[in-house]
Amino acid sequence: MKTVVERFLEYVAIDTMSDPKSETCPSSMKQKNLGEILLNEMTEMGLTDVYMDDNGYVMGTLKGNVSGKPSIGLIAHMDTSPDFSAENVKPQIIDNYDGKDIVLNEELDIVMKTSDFPSLLKYEGQTLITTDGTTLLGADNKAGIAEILTAVEFLIANPDVKHGDVKIGFTPDEEIGRGANLFDVKKFEADFAYTVDGGELGGIEYENFNAANANVTIHGRNIHPGSAKDKMVNAIHIGTELSNMLPHAQRPEHTELYEGFIHLNDFNGSVEGVEMIFIIRDHDREKFETKKDIMEGAVNFLNAKYGEGTVVLDMKDAYFNMREKVIEKMHMIDTAKKAMVSLGIEPQTFPVRGGTDGARLSFMGLVTPNLFTGGANFHGKFEYIVKESMESAVDVIIKILELYAK
């Protein structure tokens, strides 16, 4: 049997960065390179119904050894964030971490400092896997894939551990918000599922933001500044005015936990025209709708001031808080907590200040909360994961399946 770390190190060597500019699925064909490896690995394990479809979704089934029990899905995503390089990842293994600052790259003077990342201190004496400071690591979410397959291999090798059917799904393009787009929930045939895509040890996540995207186009009029009086319409100024009309206290840099925000993510253009991209988030559905009303009201005000059609708003909902679906199956959260406690792990539930495939899937009929992987600082050069936490994630998966079989 491979260890979870051996699997993980194999997977992170494969560049699977997704591409938000692509219209294909998967958005980058290199994601299928990892898909092929997983396909072969699952087949060699002896799983049934193993396939990778044209869109890069990899599926398989571990048949249960006890009847009449729930069919449980385990899901992770293959892609890595397009925000940071995933090419030529060189993981560094730090045995018996001493609790001090970690030099990731001496030549480039890249240091992961405990003053910046105090959570590192929790792992003194344990084994850390870090980057070399030039790429991300890929723990989000190749750690989840490694943990799922290591748990499955354990169950195959230990048939005395009882479990129902286990449905495995590895998806493309989660990092660009498309992981659930073409997920065939009906064909997956799970009663419910867990994504293994969380952070540090003990995490259970079943609340996430309600989300909307607002694209704003501002039409200006450029005139030579020497003769611009009463003629020029400066789209940059109107864009700045729009941003300043929105509540400053509801910007992400001023919010935490359950507090939502309206975030100006992109601002591009000139006097003649501006494109702005806002993301709107809130855990509370009523407050979420109020934030959208604020955005729409500000745009209407500016059109009344500068002329109809000056500011064009294209605002669409992206996903919703999975909590309203999970509360119908709270046994999933209770069982995950029970599994962790039985293994000496303190469960920690907290709201996701983002979205997950699980949120989309929950509203597609497959309720899917999220479990920890053991990693931290995702999407950048300071990403790391803890070997012992990965091993605990494997144990938690096995224990959850075992509890549902009793």
C-alpha positions in Angstrom: 0.0 0.0 0.0 1.2 3.5 -0.7 1.2 6.0 2.1 -0.9 9.2 1.8 2.3 11.3 1.5 3.7 9.1 -1.3 0.5 9.6 -3.2 0.4 13.3 -2.5 4.0 13.8 -3.8 3.2 12.0 -7.0 0.1 14.1 -7.7 1.6 17.5 -7.0 4.3 16.8 -9.6 1.6 17.1 -12.2 0.6 20.6 -13.3 -3.2 20.9 -13.3 -3.7 24.6 -13.1 -7.2 25.6 -14.4 -7.7 28.4 -16.9 -10.6 30.9 -16.2 -10.3 32.3 -19.8 -10.9 28.9 -21.4 -14.4 27.9 -22.6 -13.7 24.2 -22.6 -14.2 21.6 -19.8 -11.8 20.9 -18.4 -10.5 24.4 -18.9 -7.0 23.0 -19.2 -6.5 19.7 -20.9 -3.5 19.0 -18.6 -6.0 18.2 -15.8 -6.7 15.0 -17.7 -3.1 14.0 -17.2 -3.8 13.5 -13.5 -7.2 12.1 -14.4 -5.6 9.3 -16.4 -3.3 8.4 -13.5 -6.2 8.3 -11.1 -8.2 6.3 -13.5 -5.5 3.7 -13.8 -4.9 3.7 -10.0 -8.5 3.1 -9.2 -8.8 0.4 -11.8 -5.7 -1.4 -10.4 -7.3 -1.2 -6.9 -10.2 -3.2 -8.2 -12.9 -0.5 -8.0 -15.9 -0.9 -10.2 -17.6 1.5 -12.6 -14.4 3.4 -13.1 -14.3 6.0 -15.9 -13.2 9.4 -16.9 -15.7 11.2 -19.1 -14.9 13.7 -22.0 -15.1 16.6 -19.5 -12.4 15.2 -17.2 -14.6 13.9 -14.4 -13.2 10.8 -12.8 -15.6 8.4 -11.1 -15.5 5.0 -9.4 -17.2 2.8 -6.8 -15.9 0.7 -3.9 -18.7 -1.8 -3.3 -19.9 -2.1 0.2 -19.3 -5.3 2.3 -22.5 -4.8 4.2 -26.0 -4.3 2.7 -28.7 -1.8 3.5 -26.4 1.1 4.4 -26.1 4.6 2.8 -24.1 5.1 -0.3 -21.6 7.8 0.6 -19.7 10.0 -1.9 -16.2 11.2 -1.4 -15.2 14.1 -3.7 -12.1 16.2 -4.4 -10.9 18.4 -7.2 -7.9 17.9 -9.5 -7.1 21.5 -10.5 -5.0 24.1 -8.8 -5.6 27.8 -8.6 -4.8 29.9 -11.7 -3.5 32.6 -9.4 -0.1 31.1 -8.8 2.3 28.8 -10.7 1.8 25.0 -10.3 4.5 24.1 -12.8 7.5 22.2 -11.6 6.5 22.0 -8.0 9.4 21.0 -5.7 8.0 20.0 -2.3 10.3 20.2 0.7 9.8 17.9 3.6 10.6 19.2 7.1 10.9 16.4 9.6 10.5 17.2 13.3 9.7 20.9 12.7 11.4 23.0 15.3 8.8 25.8 15.6 11.1 28.4 13.9 10.9 30.4 10.7 11.2 28.2 7.6 13.6 29.2 4.8 11.7 28.2 1.7 14.3 29.5 -0.8 17.6 30.8 0.5 18.7 32.1 -2.9 15.5 34.2 -3.3 15.3 35.1 0.4 11.8 33.7 0.8 11.0 32.9 4.4 7.8 31.6 6.0 7.7 33.4 9.3 5.9 32.3 12.4 5.0 36.0 13.1 3.1 36.0 9.8 1.7 32.5 10.1 1.4 31.7 13.9 -0.6 28.5 13.2 2.8 26.9 12.3 3.6 26.8 16.0 0.8 24.2 16.5 2.9 21.7 14.5 6.2 21.8 16.3 7.6 18.3 16.3 5.6 17.2 13.3 6.4 16.8 9.7 5.6 19.6 7.3 5.5 19.6 3.5 6.2 23.1 2.0 6.9 24.7 -1.3 10.4 25.9 -2.4 9.0 29.4 -2.6 8.6 29.5 -6.4 5.2 27.7 -6.8 2.2 26.8 -4.9 2.1 23.3 -3.4 -1.1 21.8 -4.7 -2.5 20.6 -1.4 -5.7 22.3 -2.5 -6.8 19.7 -3.5 -4.4 16.9 -4.3 -4.2 16.2 -0.6 -7.9 15.4 -0.7 -7.4 13.0 -3.6 -4.5 11.3 -1.8 -6.5 11.0 1.4 -9.6 9.5 -0.3 -7.6 6.9 -2.3 -5.5 6.0 0.7 -8.6 5.4 2.8 -10.2 3.3 0.0 -7.1 1.2 -0.4 -7.1 0.6 3.4 -10.7 -0.6 3.2 -9.9 -3.0 0.4 -7.0 -4.4 2.3 -9.0 -4.7 5.5 -12.4 -6.3 4.6 -13.2 -6.7 8.3 -13.9 -3.0 8.4 -17.5 -2.7 7.4 -18.8 -0.1 5.0 -21.5 0.6 2.6 -21.0 1.6 -1.1 -18.4 4.3 -1.5 -18.8 6.6 -4.5 -15.6 8.4 -5.5 -15.6 11.6 -7.7 -12.6 13.7 -8.8 -13.6 16.9 -10.6 -11.9 19.5 -12.8 -12.1 23.3 -12.5 -13.3 23.8 -8.9 -10.8 26.7 -8.5 -12.6 28.7 -11.3 -16.1 27.9 -9.9 -17.1 25.2 -12.5 -16.4 22.0 -10.6 -20.0 21.1 -10.3 -21.2 22.4 -13.6 -21.2 19.0 -15.4 -21.2 16.7 -12.4 -23.8 14.0 -13.0 -25.4 13.7 -9.6 -27.9 11.0 -10.8 -25.2 8.8 -12.3 -23.0 9.2 -9.2 -25.7 7.5 -7.2 -24.7 8.6 -3.7 -27.2 9.3 -0.9 -25.0 12.1 0.3 -21.3 13.1 0.1 -18.4 14.8 1.6 -15.8 17.0 -0.2 -12.3 16.5 1.3 -11.2 20.0 0.5 -10.8 21.8 3.8 -7.9 23.3 5.7 -6.4 22.5 9.1 -6.9 19.5 11.4 -10.5 19.0 12.6 -12.3 21.3 10.2 -15.9 20.6 9.3 -17.5 23.1 7.0 -21.2 23.3 6.1 -21.9 27.0 5.8 -20.6 29.1 3.0 -21.4 32.4 1.4 -24.4 33.2 -0.8 -22.6 34.7 -3.8 -23.3 36.9 -6.8 -21.0 38.5 -9.4 -21.6 42.0 -10.6 -20.0 43.2 -13.9 -20.3 46.9 -14.4 -19.7 48.7 -17.8 -19.4 52.5 -17.8 -19.7 54.4 -21.0 -17.7 57.7 -21.0 -16.9 60.3 -23.6 -13.4 61.4 -24.3 -12.7 64.9 -25.4 -9.4 66.8 -25.6 -9.0 68.2 -22.1 -8.4 71.6 -23.6 -12.0 71.8 -24.8 -13.7 69.3 -22.5 -15.9 71.6 -20.5 -19.5 70.3 -20.5 -18.5 67.6 -23.0 -16.2 65.1 -21.4 -17.8 62.2 -19.5 -15.0 60.6 -17.5 -15.8 56.9 -17.0 -12.9 56.6 -14.5 -14.5 59.2 -12.2 -17.9 57.6 -12.4 -16.4 54.3 -11.6 -14.7 55.8 -8.5 -17.9 57.4 -7.6 -19.7 54.1 -7.8 -17.1 52.4 -5.6 -17.3 55.2 -3.0 -21.1 55.0 -2.9 -21.0 51.4 -1.6 -20.6 50.8 2.2 -17.0 51.0 3.1 -17.6 48.9 6.2 -18.8 46.1 4.0 -15.5 45.7 2.1 -13.6 42.4 2.8 -10.7 44.2 4.5 -13.2 45.2 7.3 -15.1 41.9 7.7 -14.7 38.5 9.2 -16.6 35.3 10.2 -20.3 35.7 9.2 -19.9 39.3 8.0 -20.5 39.6 4.2 -19.0 42.1 1.8 -19.2 43.9 -1.5 -15.7 43.6 -3.1 -14.3 45.6 -6.0 -12.1 42.9 -7.6 -11.2 44.5 -10.9 -11.1 48.0 -12.3 -9.9 48.5 -15.9 -10.4 51.2 -18.4 -10.0 54.8 -19.5 -12.0 58.1 -19.8 -13.9 56.5 -22.7 -14.9 53.3 -20.9 -14.4 51.3 -17.7 -15.0 47.7 -16.8 -15.5 46.9 -13.1 -16.0 43.5 -11.5 -17.6 43.2 -8.1 -18.2 40.1 -6.0 -21.0 40.1 -3.5 -21.1 37.7 -0.5 -23.1 37.0 2.6 -24.0 34.0 4.7 -27.4 35.4 5.5 -29.7 35.2 2.5 -31.7 38.4 3.5 -28.5 40.4 4.0 -27.2 39.0 0.7 -30.3 40.3 -1.2 -29.9 43.7 0.5 -26.3 44.0 -0.7 -27.5 43.3 -4.3 -30.2 46.0 -3.8 -27.5 48.4 -2.7 -25.5 47.7 -5.8 -28.5 48.1 -8.1 -29.6 51.3 -6.3 -26.2 52.9 -6.7 -26.2 52.1 -10.5 -29.7 53.5 -10.9 -28.6 56.7 -9.1 -25.7 57.2 -11.4 -27.8 56.6 -14.5 -30.2 59.3 -13.2 -27.3 61.6 -12.7 -25.3 61.0 -15.9 -27.9 59.7 -18.3 -29.7 56.3 -18.8 -27.3 53.7 -20.1 -24.1 55.3 -18.8 -23.7 52.6 -16.3 -24.7 49.0 -17.3 -25.0 46.4 -14.6 -24.9 42.6 -15.2 -25.5 40.9 -11.9 -25.9 37.2 -11.5 -26.2 34.8 -8.6 -23.3 32.2 -8.5 -24.1 29.9 -5.6 -25.9 29.8 -2.3 -25.3 28.8 1.3 -25.3 25.0 1.6 -26.5 25.3 5.2 -30.1 25.4 4.2 -29.7 22.0 2.6 -27.3 20.4 5.1 -29.7 21.1 8.0 -32.0 18.5 6.4 -29.2 15.9 6.9 -27.4 17.1 10.1 -26.6 13.5 10.8 -23.7 14.0 8.4 -22.2 16.7 10.6 -22.9 14.8 13.8 -21.3 11.6 12.4 -18.2 13.5 11.3 -17.8 15.1 14.7 -18.3 11.7 16.4 -15.6 10.2 14.1 -13.2 12.9 15.0 -13.8 12.7 18.7 -13.3 9.0 18.7 -9.9 9.5 17.1 -8.9 12.2 19.6 -9.4 15.1 17.2 -11.2 18.2 18.3 -13.9 19.1 15.7 -14.1 22.7 14.6 -17.0 24.0 12.6 -16.7 27.5 11.1 -18.2 29.3 8.1 -16.5 29.1 4.8 -15.7 32.7 3.6 -16.0 31.5 0.0 -17.7 28.8 -2.0 -17.1 25.1 -2.6 -18.2 22.4 -5.1 -20.2 21.1 -2.1 -22.4 24.2 -2.1 -23.4 23.8 -5.8 -23.8 20.0 -5.4 -26.1 20.5 -2.3 -28.5 22.5 -4.4 -28.2 19.9 -7.2 -29.6 17.3 -4.9 -26.4 15.9 -3.4 -25.9 17.3 0.1 -22.1 17.7 0.4 -20.4 19.4 3.4 -16.6 19.6 3.6 -13.9 17.9 5.7 -10.3 19.0 6.5 -7.2 17.9 4.5 -4.6 19.3 6.9 -3.2 22.1 4.7 -2.9 25.8 5.1 -2.1 29.0 3.2 -3.5 27.7 -0.1 -3.0 29.3 -3.5 0.5 30.7 -2.9 4.2 30.1 -2.1 3.5 29.8 1.6 1.2 26.8 1.2 2.0 23.9 3.4 0.5 20.7 4.7 1.1 18.5 7.8 1.9 14.8 7.4 0.2 13.8 10.6 -3.0 15.8 9.7 -3.1 14.1 6.4 -3.0 10.7 8.1 -5.7 11.9 10.5 -7.9 12.9 7.5 -7.5 9.3 6.2 -8.5 7.9 9.6 -11.6 10.2 9.8 -12.8 9.1 6.3 -12.5 5.5 7.3 -14.2 6.1 10.7 -17.2 8.0 9.1 -17.7 5.1 6.6 -17.5 2.6 9.5 -20.0 4.5 11.7 -22.5 4.6 8.9 -22.1 0.8 8.5 -23.1 0.2 12.1 
